[in-house]
Amino acid sequence: MTTMTRNDCLTLDQGDTLAGFRNEFSLPEGTIYLDGNSLGAMPKAAPARAQQVITSEWGTDLIKSWNKAGWFDLPSRLGNLLAPLIGAAENEVVVTDSTSVNLFKALAAGLQIQASKKETVGRKVIVSERSNFPTDLYMAQGITRWLDRGYTIRLVDTPEELAEAINTEAALVMLTHVNYRTGYLHDMPALTAHAHKQGALILWDLAHSAGALPVELKRANADFAVGCTYKYLNGGPGSPAFIWVAQRHQEAFQHPLSGWWGHASPFAMQPAFEATAGIRRALCGTQPIVSLAMVECGLEVFAKTSMQAIRAKSLALTDLFIQLVEQRCSHHPLELVTPRMHAQRGSQVSFRHAHGYAVMQSLIARGVIGDYREPGIMRFGFTPLYVRFSDVWDAVEILRDILDTADYSMNAERHAVT
Ligand SMILES: *Cc1c(COP(=O)(O)O)cnc(C)c1O
């Protein structure tokens, strides 16, 4: 392995074809932001867009803006902008509600589709991973408890156990493409094909893959997908999530949150619910337009590049981070939790350290912003649109200094959000 210097990293920055995109984001001086996997940075276009939506569209045009400013169509328009990033087509995605709520819709509809077919009617098992993001598991628990029809959740402890757990008892498989804690990336085409071979449907959570790496939902023949827009897609705090339903399931896709925005003619004000054709049936009620409008600012940046270019830089950044930590902090007890194999790695790197929380607090105090997840895991997210190779160098130097001087023991007190 070659030994890198800071100058080598500056040379990499000079040759970086994505370097110019950093200027599309507002990043505070002196901050190395390695938490775009939790809350993406603000696109510089966002304040003016917010101002326009609030003062002009709302303030001046008032209710006319539902038509004139395209508010009503916004969930679909944003879905169409997002579609190419996740290998979906027009009219297959809407941006709406939270990931948790969209999980509920997809779980409910998926179970119902399985219960309506005579080959799968008796299936009562939802397969997932114990290490899945908690809200995914909580939503599955909520729906099985509420349905009260004998559904159970089968959780595996390692990705290797999935193939066996996804058998002919499985109704639905619910997996997060990139694990939020370890950065482990699943083989979407292989697992989807396996689930289908067993007669199960598969729901992918793309929270840590949409905008982080190329996703090919259609090519993988997936059934359903959901994900966040406030992480790698830079849509802003709490910006609405998305839901994708494969064309072949859209007609049968019926979820119990059948609000008026999913109605075939919402302004006919009919007493009986009749789902609209296509993906808009995944909508429920009136959308948070100000938040939704911010999602467009993030998606507009992606429209100027390709997920292939983003993936290439992401792997280069995460490779460099792993290499530098292992070379420069080799005398400290840091354990790499993220797979080394590119095919199994998302856009983050996690290291475990006995004092991970305190070390992360010290990093944050010195301007290197990552985050912490139990147990002992420091997460570093690499967002190729605005993270530089020299940032990787500088972050590792600060980490090394903190560890060398044990300058973290006073930072053990926990905040509510870690
Ligand atoms: C971030 C994340 C969520 C967040 O769900 P919200 O409803 O937006 O709070 C859900 N699932 C996964 C896998 C995540 O990483």
The ligand as an SDF file (V2000), in Angstrom:
LIG
                    3D

 15 15  0  0  0  0  0  0  0  0999 V2000
  -33.1720    7.3370    8.1500 C   0  0  0  0  0  0  0  0  0  0  0  0
  -33.9480    6.0840    7.9660 C   0  0  0  0  0  0  0  0  0  0  0  0
  -35.3270    6.0700    8.1720 C   0  0  0  0  0  0  0  0  0  0  0  0
  -36.0230    7.3000    8.6790 C   0  0  0  0  0  0  0  0  0  0  0  0
  -37.3960    7.1970    8.6700 O   0  0  0  0  0  0  0  0  0  0  0  0
  -38.2630    8.5030    8.9840 P   0  0  0  0  0  0  0  0  0  0  0  0
  -39.6470    8.0420    8.8890 O   0  0  0  0  0  0  0  0  0  0  0  0
  -37.8810    9.5230    7.9540 O   0  0  0  0  0  0  0  0  0  0  0  0
  -37.8880    9.0050   10.3340 O   0  0  0  0  0  0  0  0  0  0  0  0
  -36.0160    4.8880    7.9130 C   0  0  0  0  0  0  0  0  0  0  0  0
  -35.3640    3.7790    7.4990 N   0  0  0  0  0  0  0  0  0  0  0  0
  -34.0220    3.7740    7.3050 C   0  0  0  0  0  0  0  0  0  0  0  0
  -33.3500    2.5330    6.8330 C   0  0  0  0  0  0  0  0  0  0  0  0
  -33.2710    4.9130    7.5480 C   0  0  0  0  0  0  0  0  0  0  0  0
  -31.9550    4.9070    7.3910 O   0  0  0  0  0  0  0  0  0  0  0  0
  1  2  1  0
  2  3  1  0
  2 14  2  0
  3  4  1  0
  3 10  2  0
  4  5  1  0
  5  6  1  0
  6  7  2  0
  6  8  1  0
  6  9  1  0
 10 11  1  0
 11 12  2  0
 12 13  1  0
 12 14  1  0
 14 15  1  0
M  END
$$$$
